[in-house]
Structures are given as structure tokens and as C-alpha cells.
């Protein structure tokens, strides 16, 4: 979802360095994968699953990985968020 963001903090040996990967357009999302060999991959992907931007980091150098979900700013004060129908893979009633 547009606005989703993942921050990755890496130990560089002389300090830390922070990287951020964000879903920049509507319909895109950020996925985090742990690949074999200790590699952590963070990717912005389209609706069809095609990666747009990818970052690969060594797991042994990873200090922190923080996921920031997009906020629902379109809601009026006191309004309740819309919920999708519950079903397989959508147990919490999130919109698809």
C-alpha cells in the first residue's frame, strides 16, 4: 500500500547506516524476505509482484529492521475504517 515503509539499519564497522525503502505509488507494497545464506531482501513490488526497487543486506550486519505501515489519513475524526469480508487468507477483515 502506498506509504508503507521499511527502515534497515546496518553496522558498517565504523558506525551504522540507515536505508529506507518505501512504496511510492498506489498499488505497490514493500516485502521483506529472508533468503538462504543469511541475506535479507527488502523490495518494493507492484500489484503483479514485479520488483521495482530492491535492497539486499547481510543478516550478520543487520542491526534493526523496522516496518512502518501506511496510516489511514483519509478517515474523518471519529470515523471507523472500512473492513473487507472475512475469508481464507483475510481472517482479520482487511481490505484486499
C-alpha positions in Angstrom: 0.0 0.0 0.0 1.3 3.5 -0.8 3.1 4.9 2.2 4.3 1.5 3.6 8.0 1.9 4.5 10.8 -0.3 5.8 13.9 1.1 7.5 17.0 -1.1 7.7 19.9 -0.2 10.0 23.3 -1.8 9.1 26.5 -2.0 11.0 29.3 -0.6 8.8 32.1 -1.3 11.2 32.7 2.5 11.8 29.1 3.1 12.8 25.6 2.5 11.4 23.9 3.4 8.2 20.2 3.6 7.7 18.4 2.7 4.4 14.6 3.2 3.7 12.5 1.5 1.1 9.1 2.9 0.6 6.0 2.0 -1.5 5.9 5.2 -3.6 2.9 4.7 -5.8 -0.7 3.4 -5.3 -0.9 -0.4 -5.5 2.7 -1.0 -4.6 3.8 -2.7 -1.4 7.0 -3.5 0.4 8.0 -7.1 1.0 10.7 -8.5 3.3 12.3 -11.9 2.6 15.0 -13.9 4.4 16.9 -15.7 1.7 19.2 -18.6 2.4 22.7 -17.8 3.3 21.8 -15.0 5.8 20.7 -12.4 3.2 17.7 -10.2 4.0 16.0 -8.7 0.9 13.6 -5.7 1.1 11.7 -5.0 -2.2 9.1 -2.6 -3.4 6.8 -4.6 -5.7 3.9 -3.8 -8.0 0.5 -5.4 -7.8 1.6 -8.2 -10.1 4.7 -8.9 -8.0 7.3 -7.4 -10.2 10.1 -5.8 -8.1 10.7 -2.1 -8.7 13.4 -1.4 -6.1 15.3 -4.0 -4.1 17.8 -3.8 -1.3 19.9 -6.9 -0.2 21.6 -6.9 3.2 23.8 -9.3 5.0 22.0 -10.7 8.0 25.1 -10.7 10.1 25.4 -6.9 9.7 21.7 -6.2 10.3 21.2 -4.1 13.5 17.4 -3.3 13.0 14.7 -3.8 10.5 11.6 -1.6 11.2 8.3 -1.8 9.3 6.1 1.3 9.2 2.7 0.6 7.8 0.8 3.4 6.0 -1.5 5.4 8.1 -5.2 5.8 7.2 -5.3 9.6 6.9 -8.4 9.7 4.7 -10.7 9.0 7.7 -12.7 11.7 9.4 -12.2 12.1 13.1 -14.3 9.5 14.9 -15.0 7.6 11.7 -14.4 3.8 11.6 -12.3 2.2 9.0 -13.9 0.1 6.3 -13.4 -3.6 6.6 -13.4 -6.2 3.8 -15.2 -9.5 4.0 -13.5 -12.2 6.1 -12.4 -15.3 4.3 -9.5 -17.5 3.6 -6.3 -15.5 3.9 -8.3 -12.5 5.1 -9.2 -13.6 8.7 -8.9 -10.1 10.2 -11.2 -8.5 7.6 -8.6 -6.3 5.9 -9.3 -4.8 2.5 -7.7 -6.8 -0.3 
